[in-house]
């Protein structure tokens, strides 16, 4: 869907704008599709999030930062959100 949208915008933007100006249904569909796509990561973001990275909390702890959520609770919240967004079954 992203690729088709990018192609259409790159090659037929004027037509899309004109068609959406005449059609409330098309304009609504385009807005909903854009909003849905903004909620879901693209392929590059998925690859980036799948990369193993470790961060030290030493610098944050040195200035007195204590995270409000521990890792287990944060992962649980993330899993719940992923299910609610339909990203995982």
QUIBEL-V225296 format. One record per residue. RES is the residue in three letters. PSI is psi in degrees with one decimal (none if undefined). Layout:
RES:PSI, RES:PSI
This chain:
UNK:-41.5, UNK:-45.1, UNK:-42.8, UNK:-44.6, UNK:-44.9, UNK:-42.3, UNK:-48.3, UNK:-42.7, UNK:-38.4, UNK:-32.6, UNK:-16.0, UNK:29.7, UNK:-47.3, UNK:-42.4, UNK:-42.6, UNK:-43.8, UNK:-44.9, UNK:-42.7, UNK:-40.7, UNK:-25.6, UNK:-28.5, UNK:-16.3, UNK:111.7, UNK:-39.7, UNK:-44.3, UNK:-44.0, UNK:-43.6, UNK:-44.1, UNK:-43.2, UNK:-42.2, UNK:-42.4, UNK:-42.3, UNK:-45.0, UNK:-43.7, UNK:-42.2, UNK:-42.0, UNK:-32.0, UNK:-24.9, UNK:-23.4, UNK:137.9, UNK:146.7, UNK:177.5, UNK:-40.9, UNK:-41.6, UNK:-39.4, UNK:-44.5, UNK:-42.1, UNK:-43.0, UNK:-21.7, UNK:-8.1, UNK:133.4, UNK:124.8, UNK:136.9, UNK:132.3, UNK:136.3, UNK:140.4, UNK:4.4, UNK:-46.1, UNK:-41.3, UNK:-42.8, UNK:-34.0, UNK:-27.3, UNK:10.8, UNK:12.0, UNK:131.4, UNK:121.2, UNK:139.0, UNK:-18.0, UNK:132.5, UNK:167.5, UNK:-46.0, UNK:-44.8, UNK:-39.9, UNK:-41.8, UNK:-37.9, UNK:-44.6, UNK:-40.4, UNK:-42.5, UNK:-43.6, UNK:-43.6, UNK:-43.6, UNK:-40.7, UNK:-43.9, UNK:-32.8, UNK:-6.8, UNK:18.1, UNK:-26.4, UNK:156.0, UNK:none
